[in-house]
Amino acid sequence: MLVLLLGLVCPQQLLAQTVCDSSQSCLDLTSSDHTITADHHEEFNSATIQLGDTTRSITHSDLLTPAEHVALHQVLSGGEQSIQLDAAGRAVGGTFNLGAELLQYS
């Protein structure tokens, strides 16, 4: 797994860019477009992710930005959200493990 450290070791202009796997499935973490459905995450009624200073409650019917998708995956995997998002749902810092399950629905 690839671990991305955003905001800790990268210059400001390199933060939260597009990440891809070897098959060229990509997540544009700078995007504020809600293009990924939450319904592929099974067995959850709702979950809460942090967006800047506020929270967002996610349900199966919601559309997510790529960075919100990462945050939801972190929360549903039993961990804490370590990717930091701004109010528009774009990644602005933090860390996450990039696995095939994240890119599968991008």
C-alpha positions, 0 to 999 in steps of 0.5 A: 500500500502507498501511504500519502503524507499530505501537508507534512512533507510536500510543498504547498503546490504539491498538496492533494493532487491526483493519485493513480494506481498501476492500472491508471485508476485515479482519484483527483483529490483536488476536485470539489465535484461530487462524482462518486456514489456512496452506495457501494459501501455496504452495511452502513446507514450513515457515517460522519466525516469532517469537512474543515470545521464542520461535519457531513453526514453521509448516507447511501444516496449521497454523491462524494468528492474523491477526497470525501470518498477516501474519508468515508472509507477511513471512517467505515474501516473502523479508523479515524479520518486522517485525511483533512478536507476543506469545506468543499470536500477537497483534500488539504492535508493528512494521510491515507493508505491507497488501496485497490478498494479506494480506486475501484469506484473512482 
